């Protein structure tokens, strides 16, 4: 079992990196990592599209971590001319998206419902603990 004392360095790191305090700004500004608005606007919470393209490019390069510059440029041009550009245009126009599982759709609806409850904390109709408990329940499949 991990003790609270053992977790303190992790908590300190999280606060300094993502939260900040009254005298020090976080390393990463809230708008860079916070997905609150994205949830309310029914936008993706992740960058899976970018991760997918990165994986395709790595496959094209043969999983070489530091390819020679000209080889990289040649493969990048080849990728752009073929699949990447089409994928990006399809993504922009909502074409070619795989259908989502009903469990994922239902989970997203639960998450959005819970996120919409956030303002109840300020009105003192909901405690922070109740809100976070609701988030945990919403994330379960």
C-alpha positions, 0 to 999 in steps of 0.5 A: 500500500502506498502511503500519503507521504510517499505520494507527496513528491508526485502531488508536488510535481503535479501542482507545480506542473499543472495547477500552480499556486498564488505566487507561481504559475504552472509550467503548462497553462490551464488552457493547454491541457484542460478539456472542460470546454471541449467536453461541453462542445462535444469535441474530442478530449484526446489527440487520437487523430495526431497519434494515429498519423504519428504511428503511420509515419513511424511505420513508414520510416521503419520505426527509426527514431532518428532517420537521416534528414533527406530520408525523413523528407522523402518519406514525409513527402510520400506520406503527405502525397498519399494517406495523410492529406486524405485522412486530414481532409476526411477528418475536417469534413467528418467523412470516414470516421469509424462509428463509435461504440455505444458504450463510448457514446454513453460514457461521453454523455455521462461525462458531459452531464457531470461536467455541466454540474461544475457550476453547482459548486460555486452555488454551494449546491454541490461539494467538490468531493461530490463533483469528483465522485460523480466524475469517477462514476461517469468515467466507468464503463 
